[in-house]
Amino acid sequence: MKTIYILWLRQIKRYVRSKSRIIGSLGQPVLYLISLGYGFGPIFEKAGQGDYIQFLAPGIIGMSIIFTAIFSGIEIIWDRQFGFLKETLVAPVSRFNIMLGRTFGGATVATIQGIIVFLIALLFGFSPFAWSLVPVAFLVMFLTALLFTALGTAIASLLEDMQGFQLIMNFLIMPLFFLSGALFPLQGLPSALTTVARFDPLSYGIDALRHLLINFSYFGLATDFAVLGIVAFAFIWIGSYFFSRIQA
């Protein structure tokens, strides 16, 4: 447990001490809230779908979480290049505990990022359906962050350098985000897109947030939690397997 705590704390300290990272990571969510929220808001309302800011905010929170979580996992590549990972791997501690510490730390950082975006969304007019459910929404944020941090760890364990980073960005993160229903309702989509959304784990994280924050759901909260829990466990197992095979 001490190993997990120390590596978790390291991730938190790196995040808190990097003010530029915190500020820079908020630029894209704010841009999406302003440009899409106010740009497509009138169209959304004319279509009888209600306030677009209310619908959009959980999706932007999910976007912030997936970007931060995946990047936290990919920090393994930086640690490998600067030698810290080698020092960690040769220590007389379980590699599984090392992976868990890093994953929980990255998930906590991504959750904090999601909470910050949630607070910013309040400034743009977003209002939760029931404040009593907000803590449960924070739990969903953590579960979603845990899932994608573990996925980032699995990916980073297979990469030798940052050359494959752009590939991951273009062919994994962006499709996961845009096909999750973060920016548009899943109701009434072509069957092909609906099928893709059902296989996108981010869809369930955003759907759970919408259920808890604006009382709007496509899959149902029980389904959302079940899928997030099962996929998070699977990615943690996969991530720990690939991490254990890293050569020190």
Secondary structure as the mmCIF struct_conf table of DSSP 4:
data_model
#
loop_
_struct_conf.conf_type_id
_struct_conf.id
_struct_conf.beg_label_comp_id
_struct_conf.beg_label_asym_id
_struct_conf.beg_label_seq_id
_struct_conf.end_label_comp_id
_struct_conf.end_label_asym_id
_struct_conf.end_label_seq_id
HELX_RH_AL_P HELX_RH_AL_P1 LYS A 2 ARG A 17
HELX_RH_AL_P HELX_RH_AL_P2 LYS A 19 SER A 25
TURN_TY1_P TURN_TY1_P1 LEU A 26 LEU A 26
HELX_RH_AL_P HELX_RH_AL_P3 GLY A 27 GLY A 39
BEND BEND1 PHE A 40 PHE A 40
HELX_RH_AL_P HELX_RH_AL_P4 GLY A 41 LYS A 46
TURN_TY1_P TURN_TY1_P2 ALA A 47 GLY A 48
HELX_RH_AL_P HELX_RH_AL_P5 TYR A 52 GLN A 81
TURN_TY1_P TURN_TY1_P3 PHE A 82 GLY A 83
HELX_RH_AL_P HELX_RH_AL_P6 PHE A 84 LEU A 89
TURN_TY1_P TURN_TY1_P4 VAL A 90 VAL A 90
BEND BEND2 ALA A 91 VAL A 93
HELX_RH_AL_P HELX_RH_AL_P7 ARG A 95 LEU A 123
TURN_TY1_P TURN_TY1_P5 PHE A 124 GLY A 125
BEND BEND3 PHE A 129 PHE A 129
HELX_RH_3T_P HELX_RH_3T_P1 TRP A 131 LEU A 133
HELX_RH_AL_P HELX_RH_AL_P8 VAL A 134 LEU A 158
BEND BEND4 GLU A 160 ASP A 161
HELX_RH_3T_P HELX_RH_3T_P2 MET A 162 GLY A 164
HELX_RH_AL_P HELX_RH_AL_P9 PHE A 165 ILE A 168
HELX_RH_PI_P HELX_RH_PI_P1 MET A 169 ILE A 173
HELX_RH_AL_P HELX_RH_AL_P10 MET A 174 PHE A 178
TURN_TY1_P TURN_TY1_P6 LEU A 179 GLY A 181
BEND BEND5 ALA A 182 PHE A 184
BEND BEND6 LEU A 186 LEU A 186
TURN_TY1_P TURN_TY1_P7 GLN A 187 GLY A 188
HELX_RH_AL_P HELX_RH_AL_P11 SER A 191 ARG A 198
TURN_TY1_P TURN_TY1_P8 PHE A 199 PHE A 199
HELX_RH_AL_P HELX_RH_AL_P12 PRO A 201 ILE A 214
BEND BEND7 ASN A 215 ASN A 215
BEND BEND8 TYR A 218 PHE A 219
HELX_RH_AL_P HELX_RH_AL_P13 LEU A 221 SER A 244
TURN_TY1_P TURN_TY1_P9 ARG A 245 ARG A 245
#
